[in-house]
Amino acid sequence: MRYPEIFAAIDGITSPEGPFPILEQEIDGVSKRVFGGLPGSLRDYFAFAASHGEKECLIDRERRMSFNDVAQQVARLGAALTDQYGVNKGDRVAIAMRTSPELCISFMAITSVGAVAVPMNSWWQGDELAYGLQDCGARHIILDAARYQRLAPHIPGSGLVVIGLENEGKTLPPEVDRLESVMSGEGGVALPEVAIDPEDPAMILYTSGSTGRPRGVLSTQRNVLSALGTWLVAGTAAAMAAGTFGQEPEEQPAILLTVPLFHVTGLNSLFLLSLGIGFQRQLSGRRNIYLGGLAAGMRKAELDERFDDIVAYADIGDAIDRPVNTYSSGMYSRLAFAVAIQTNPDILLLDEIMSVGDEGFRAKSIETMNVILSNAGTIVMVSHA
């Protein structure tokens, strides 16, 4: 491991101008260090993941679901929870089922409408499930048939609203609403509008209870996103040190989920983190200047000094403060080229970058390339033709 380079990259990434700045912010009257550059809620984080479109998101045996498929089912379930089942912001909604796409979608839908997701240990028996429901105050539960059979003796008279999923060869009684029916339908459905604050509660996970009763641990939206931010920073810094940052993988990255989703490792560091791949394109052009420059080996002080020149050269106006995933290919290429030439490269590798953009920018870029050549530099043009 190249620790000095990794630590230097982290310093740049988390600097005030970096993509994930560490800032001082007062929360509940206490000054705390927080990440900037992250979404304000899990709902916003999931919206970024949806930008992957038709790429595969979840695979379960023969089932394959794209990011678009998942986003639509999240919206359908979220709308049903609020409109049909009366779930409000801050309400606890329990989940009890084996690891499955439905568990992932349920978690995303619950937290996207401002409710608090409570994934329960799928090994719990009926009395343990009943204890968890009473302890967290959940009045709604989404569970599969195996967990329903364990909890069934505790449901009569409890006032519990149950949404069930038939699986593992087990069936549900006819009075239980089917999760698959709730998430099915034709046409697009939008998530209900809900204002979610970073300090709002997002989820409750239970301890193992090895020394007594399991204890529920509540995490806010910021708590969860900060954990993801830490791993995104570490991963970005490691890629920069290895010289692989920004390289498109030959195959779509994937994670094999080997830890249950009721465990913080399975939920946060595997499932939720996997949705953040490519997150740098959600950041503004301004922050991507620092991200790209640091990845190219420039120091933060150099980027500070040359920042205005990069912005002026790219000449994309107010778009510099918009997420780069809203850019046209021409705008993105202008910004990338403007950063690249500030590294004073001995060798400049171009991938048909001059085929996009307006005539004026192409002429300016060609003039710059001629300067590089006159200084005994090398330019390698890569064509897909």
C-alpha positions as CSV (number, residue, x, y, z in Angstrom):
1,M,0.0,0.0,0.0
2,R,1.3,3.5,-0.9
3,Y,0.2,5.1,2.4
4,P,1.9,8.5,1.9
5,E,0.2,9.0,-1.4
6,I,-3.1,7.8,0.0
7,F,-2.9,10.2,3.0
8,A,-2.0,13.1,0.6
9,A,-5.0,12.3,-1.5
10,I,-7.3,12.2,1.5
11,D,-6.0,15.6,2.6
12,G,-6.9,17.0,-0.8
13,I,-10.2,15.2,-1.1
14,T,-11.4,16.4,2.3
15,S,-10.0,20.0,2.0
16,P,-12.5,22.9,1.8
17,E,-12.3,22.9,-2.0
18,G,-12.2,19.1,-2.4
19,P,-15.1,16.9,-3.4
20,F,-15.8,15.7,0.2
21,P,-14.8,18.7,2.4
22,I,-14.8,18.2,6.2
23,L,-16.6,21.2,7.6
24,E,-17.6,22.4,11.1
25,Q,-21.3,22.6,11.6
26,E,-23.5,23.1,14.6
27,I,-25.9,20.3,15.2
28,D,-28.3,20.4,18.2
29,G,-26.2,23.1,19.7
30,V,-22.9,21.2,19.4
31,S,-20.1,21.9,16.9
32,K,-19.3,18.8,14.9
33,R,-17.2,17.9,11.9
34,V,-19.3,16.7,9.0
35,F,-18.8,15.8,5.3
36,G,-19.7,18.3,2.7
37,G,-20.4,17.2,-0.8
38,L,-22.7,14.3,0.2
39,P,-26.5,14.1,-0.5
40,G,-28.7,15.5,2.2
41,S,-30.7,12.3,2.6
42,L,-30.7,8.6,1.6
43,R,-33.5,9.5,-0.8
44,D,-31.2,11.8,-2.7
45,Y,-28.4,9.1,-2.6
46,F,-30.8,6.6,-4.1
47,A,-31.8,9.1,-6.8
48,F,-28.1,9.2,-7.9
49,A,-28.1,5.4,-8.1
50,A,-31.1,5.5,-10.4
51,S,-29.0,7.5,-12.9
52,H,-27.3,4.2,-13.8
53,G,-30.5,3.4,-15.7
54,E,-30.6,0.0,-17.4
55,K,-27.4,-1.3,-15.8
56,E,-28.0,-4.3,-13.5
57,C,-28.6,-3.4,-9.9
58,L,-29.8,-6.5,-8.1
59,I,-29.3,-10.2,-9.1
60,D,-31.0,-13.0,-7.2
61,R,-30.5,-16.4,-8.8
62,E,-32.3,-16.1,-12.2
63,R,-33.8,-12.7,-11.4
64,R,-32.1,-9.6,-12.7
65,M,-33.3,-6.1,-11.9
66,S,-32.0,-2.9,-13.5
67,F,-31.5,0.4,-11.6
68,N,-34.6,1.7,-13.4
69,D,-36.6,-1.4,-12.2
70,V,-35.5,-0.9,-8.6
71,A,-36.2,2.8,-8.7
72,Q,-39.8,2.2,-10.0
73,Q,-40.6,-0.4,-7.4
74,V,-39.2,1.8,-4.6
75,A,-41.5,4.6,-5.8
76,R,-44.5,2.3,-6.0
77,L,-43.9,0.9,-2.5
78,G,-43.1,4.3,-1.1
79,A,-46.3,5.8,-2.5
80,A,-48.3,2.8,-1.2
81,L,-46.8,3.1,2.3
82,T,-47.9,6.8,2.6
83,D,-51.2,6.8,0.6
84,Q,-52.6,3.3,1.3
85,Y,-51.1,2.4,4.7
86,G,-50.8,5.8,6.3
87,V,-47.1,5.7,7.1
88,N,-45.9,9.2,8.0
89,K,-42.4,10.7,8.4
90,G,-40.7,9.3,11.5
91,D,-42.9,6.2,11.7
92,R,-41.0,3.0,12.4
93,V,-41.6,0.3,9.7
94,A,-40.1,-3.1,10.4
95,I,-38.7,-5.5,7.8
96,A,-38.3,-9.3,8.6
97,M,-37.3,-11.5,5.7
98,R,-34.3,-13.4,4.3
99,T,-31.8,-11.4,2.1
100,S,-33.6,-10.6,-1.1
101,P,-34.3,-7.8,-3.6
102,E,-37.5,-7.2,-1.8
103,L,-35.7,-6.4,1.4
104,C,-33.4,-4.0,-0.4
105,I,-36.4,-2.3,-2.1
106,S,-38.3,-2.1,1.2
107,F,-35.4,-0.4,3.0
108,M,-35.0,2.1,0.2
109,A,-38.8,2.8,0.0
110,I,-39.2,3.3,3.8
111,T,-36.2,5.7,4.2
112,S,-37.2,7.5,1.0
113,V,-40.5,8.7,2.5
114,G,-38.9,9.8,5.7
115,A,-39.9,6.8,7.8
116,V,-37.5,4.8,9.9
117,A,-36.5,1.3,8.6
118,V,-36.1,-1.4,11.2
119,P,-34.4,-4.5,9.6
120,M,-34.9,-7.4,12.0
121,N,-32.8,-10.4,12.5
122,S,-34.2,-13.0,10.2
123,W,-33.2,-15.8,12.7
124,W,-35.4,-14.4,15.4
125,Q,-38.3,-16.5,16.5
126,G,-41.9,-15.2,17.2
127,D,-41.3,-13.9,20.7
128,E,-38.1,-12.1,19.6
129,L,-39.9,-10.5,16.7
130,A,-42.7,-9.4,18.9
131,Y,-40.2,-8.0,21.4
132,G,-38.5,-6.0,18.6
133,L,-41.7,-4.6,17.3
134,Q,-42.8,-3.4,20.8
135,D,-39.3,-2.0,21.5
136,C,-39.0,0.1,18.4
137,G,-42.7,1.1,18.3
138,A,-43.3,-0.2,14.7
139,R,-47.0,-0.4,13.7
140,H,-46.2,-1.7,10.2
141,I,-44.1,-4.7,9.1
142,I,-43.0,-6.0,5.7
143,L,-42.1,-9.7,6.1
144,D,-41.9,-13.0,4.2
145,A,-44.0,-16.0,4.7
146,A,-41.4,-17.8,6.9
147,R,-41.2,-14.9,9.3
148,Y,-45.0,-14.5,9.2
149,Q,-45.5,-18.0,10.4
150,R,-43.3,-17.3,13.4
151,L,-45.0,-14.0,14.3
152,A,-48.5,-15.1,13.5
153,P,-49.5,-16.0,17.2
154,H,-48.6,-12.4,18.2
155,I,-50.5,-10.6,15.5
156,P,-54.2,-10.8,16.7
157,G,-55.1,-7.8,18.7
158,S,-51.8,-6.1,18.1
159,G,-53.0,-3.5,15.6
160,L,-50.0,-4.4,13.4
161,V,-50.3,-3.7,9.7
162,V,-48.8,-6.6,7.8
163,I,-47.5,-6.7,4.2
164,G,-46.2,-10.1,3.2
165,L,-44.1,-11.9,0.6
166,E,-44.6,-15.5,-0.3
167,N,-41.3,-17.3,-0.8
168,E,-39.3,-20.4,0.3
169,G,-42.4,-22.5,-0.6
170,K,-44.5,-21.0,2.2
171,T,-47.8,-19.3,1.7
172,L,-49.7,-16.4,3.4
173,P,-53.3,-16.3,4.5
174,P,-55.6,-14.4,2.1
175,E,-56.1,-11.5,4.5
176,V,-52.4,-10.5,4.3
177,D,-51.6,-7.9,1.6
178,R,-49.0,-9.2,-0.9
179,L,-45.9,-7.1,-1.3
180,E,-45.6,-8.2,-4.9
181,S,-49.0,-6.8,-5.7
182,V,-48.2,-3.5,-3.9
183,M,-45.1,-3.0,-6.1
184,S,-46.7,-4.1,-9.4
185,G,-48.6,-2.0,-11.9
186,E,-48.4,-0.2,-15.1
187,G,-47.0,3.3,-15.7
188,G,-44.7,5.5,-13.7
189,V,-45.3,6.4,-10.1
190,A,-43.5,9.2,-8.3
191,L,-42.4,9.1,-4.7
192,P,-44.4,11.4,-2.4
193,E,-42.9,14.7,-1.6
194,V,-41.3,14.6,1.8
195,A,-38.8,17.1,3.3
196,I,-36.1,15.0,4.9
197,D,-33.4,16.6,7.1
198,P,-29.9,15.1,7.6
199,E,-30.6,14.9,11.3
200,D,-33.9,12.9,10.8
201,P,-33.8,9.3,12.0
202,A,-33.2,6.8,9.2
203,M,-32.9,3.3,10.6
204,I,-32.7,1.1,13.7
205,L,-30.5,-1.9,13.8
206,Y,-30.5,-4.3,16.7
207,T,-27.5,-5.7,18.5
208,S,-27.1,-9.5,18.8
209,G,-28.4,-9.6,22.4
210,S,-25.6,-12.0,23.4
211,T,-25.5,-10.5,26.9
212,G,-29.2,-9.9,27.3
213,R,-32.1,-8.4,25.3
214,P,-31.0,-7.0,21.9
215,R,-30.7,-3.2,21.9
216,G,-31.9,-1.0,19.1
217,V,-29.4,1.5,17.8
218,L,-30.9,4.5,15.9
219,S,-28.9,6.1,13.1
220,T,-29.8,9.5,11.5
221,Q,-29.7,10.1,7.8
222,R,-26.4,11.9,8.3
223,N,-25.0,9.0,10.3
224,V,-25.5,6.5,7.5
225,L,-24.3,8.9,4.8
226,S,-21.2,9.8,6.7
227,A,-20.3,6.1,7.0
228,L,-20.7,5.8,3.2
229,G,-18.7,9.1,2.7
230,T,-15.8,7.7,4.7
231,W,-15.6,4.6,2.5
232,L,-16.0,6.7,-0.7
233,V,-13.1,9.0,0.4
234,A,-10.9,6.0,1.2
235,G,-11.7,4.2,-2.0
236,T,-11.1,7.3,-4.1
237,A,-7.8,8.1,-2.4
238,A,-6.6,4.5,-2.8
239,A,-7.5,4.6,-6.6
240,M,-5.6,7.9,-6.9
241,A,-2.5,6.5,-5.2
242,A,-2.7,3.4,-7.5
243,G,-3.2,5.5,-10.6
244,T,-6.5,3.8,-11.5
245,F,-8.9,6.6,-10.6
246,G,-11.3,7.6,-13.4
247,Q,-10.5,4.4,-15.4
248,E,-13.7,2.7,-16.7
249,P,-13.7,-0.9,-15.6
250,E,-13.9,-3.5,-18.3
251,E,-16.9,-5.1,-16.5
252,Q,-19.5,-3.5,-14.3
253,P,-18.4,-3.7,-10.6
254,A,-20.4,-6.0,-8.5
255,I,-20.6,-7.0,-4.8
256,L,-21.5,-10.5,-3.6
257,L,-23.7,-10.0,-0.5
258,T,-22.5,-12.6,2.0
259,V,-23.6,-10.8,5.2
260,P,-27.3,-10.4,6.2
261,L,-28.9,-7.0,5.6
262,F,-30.0,-6.8,9.2
263,H,-26.3,-6.4,10.0
264,V,-24.6,-3.1,9.6
265,T,-21.8,-4.7,7.5
266,G,-24.3,-6.2,5.0
267,L,-26.5,-3.1,4.9
268,N,-24.1,-0.2,4.9
269,S,-20.7,-1.4,3.7
270,L,-22.0,-3.8,1.1
271,F,-25.4,-3.0,-0.2
272,L,-25.6,0.8,0.3
273,L,-22.0,1.4,-0.6
274,S,-22.4,-0.5,-3.9
275,L,-25.0,2.1,-4.9
276,G,-22.4,4.9,-4.7
277,I,-20.1,3.6,-7.5
278,G,-19.4,6.5,-9.8
279,F,-20.6,9.1,-7.3
280,Q,-18.1,11.7,-8.5
281,R,-20.3,12.4,-11.4
282,Q,-22.9,13.6,-8.9
283,L,-20.5,16.3,-7.7
284,S,-20.2,19.7,-9.3
285,G,-17.7,20.6,-12.0
286,R,-15.9,22.8,-9.4
287,R,-15.3,19.8,-7.1
288,N,-14.4,17.5,-10.0
289,I,-11.6,19.9,-10.9
290,Y,-10.0,19.1,-7.6
291,L,-10.8,15.4,-7.9
292,G,-9.4,15.2,-11.4
293,G,-6.3,17.3,-10.6
294,L,-5.5,15.3,-7.5
295,A,-5.9,12.1,-9.4
296,A,-3.4,13.4,-12.0
297,G,-0.8,14.0,-9.3
298,M,-1.3,17.7,-8.7
299,R,-1.1,19.1,-5.2
300,K,-3.9,21.0,-3.6
301,A,-1.8,24.2,-3.6
302,E,-1.2,23.9,-7.3
303,L,-4.9,23.5,-7.9
304,D,-5.7,26.5,-5.8
305,E,-3.3,28.5,-7.8
306,R,-4.5,27.3,-11.2
307,F,-8.2,27.0,-10.5
308,D,-9.3,30.2,-12.1
309,D,-7.3,29.4,-15.2
310,I,-8.9,26.0,-15.5
311,V,-12.4,27.5,-15.1
312,A,-11.6,30.2,-17.7
313,Y,-10.2,27.7,-20.2
314,A,-13.2,25.3,-19.9
315,D,-15.5,28.3,-20.3
316,I,-18.7,26.5,-19.3
317,G,-20.2,29.4,-17.3
318,D,-22.5,28.7,-14.4
319,A,-22.4,25.0,-15.2
320,I,-19.2,24.8,-13.1
321,D,-21.4,24.6,-10.0
322,R,-23.8,22.0,-11.4
323,P,-23.3,18.2,-11.2
324,V,-21.2,16.9,-14.0
325,N,-23.9,14.2,-14.7
326,T,-26.0,17.0,-16.1
327,Y,-23.3,18.0,-18.6
328,S,-23.3,17.3,-22.3
329,S,-20.4,15.3,-23.6
330,G,-18.9,18.5,-25.0
331,M,-19.0,20.3,-21.6
332,Y,-17.5,17.3,-19.8
333,S,-14.7,17.1,-22.4
334,R,-14.0,20.8,-22.1
335,L,-13.6,20.5,-18.3
336,A,-11.5,17.3,-18.5
337,F,-9.2,18.8,-21.1
338,A,-8.8,22.1,-19.1
339,V,-7.7,20.1,-16.1
340,A,-5.4,17.8,-18.0
341,I,-3.3,20.6,-19.6
342,Q,-2.7,22.2,-16.2
343,T,-0.6,19.2,-15.3
344,N,2.0,20.3,-17.9
345,P,2.1,16.8,-19.3
346,D,5.1,15.4,-21.1
347,I,2.7,12.9,-22.7
348,L,-1.0,13.8,-23.4
349,L,-3.3,10.9,-24.2
350,L,-6.5,11.9,-26.0
351,D,-9.5,9.7,-26.7
352,E,-11.2,11.6,-29.5
353,I,-11.9,14.4,-27.1
354,M,-11.7,16.9,-29.9
355,S,-14.6,15.4,-31.8
356,V,-17.1,17.1,-29.4
357,G,-17.5,20.7,-28.5
358,D,-17.8,23.9,-30.5
359,E,-15.4,25.1,-33.2
360,G,-13.9,27.8,-31.0
361,F,-12.9,25.4,-28.3
362,R,-11.4,22.9,-30.7
363,A,-9.3,25.7,-32.2
364,K,-8.1,26.7,-28.7
365,S,-7.3,23.1,-27.9
366,I,-5.4,22.6,-31.0
367,E,-3.3,25.7,-30.3
368,T,-2.6,24.3,-26.8
369,M,-1.5,21.0,-28.3
370,N,0.8,22.7,-30.7
371,V,2.4,24.4,-27.7
372,I,2.9,21.0,-26.0
373,L,4.5,19.7,-29.2
374,S,6.8,22.7,-29.5
375,N,8.0,22.0,-26.0
376,A,9.1,18.5,-27.0
377,G,5.9,16.9,-25.5
378,T,4.2,13.9,-27.0
379,I,0.5,13.6,-27.9
380,V,-1.1,10.2,-28.4
381,M,-4.4,10.2,-30.2
382,V,-6.6,7.1,-29.6
383,S,-9.3,6.5,-32.2
384,H,-12.2,3.9,-32.1
385,A,-12.5,3.9,-35.8
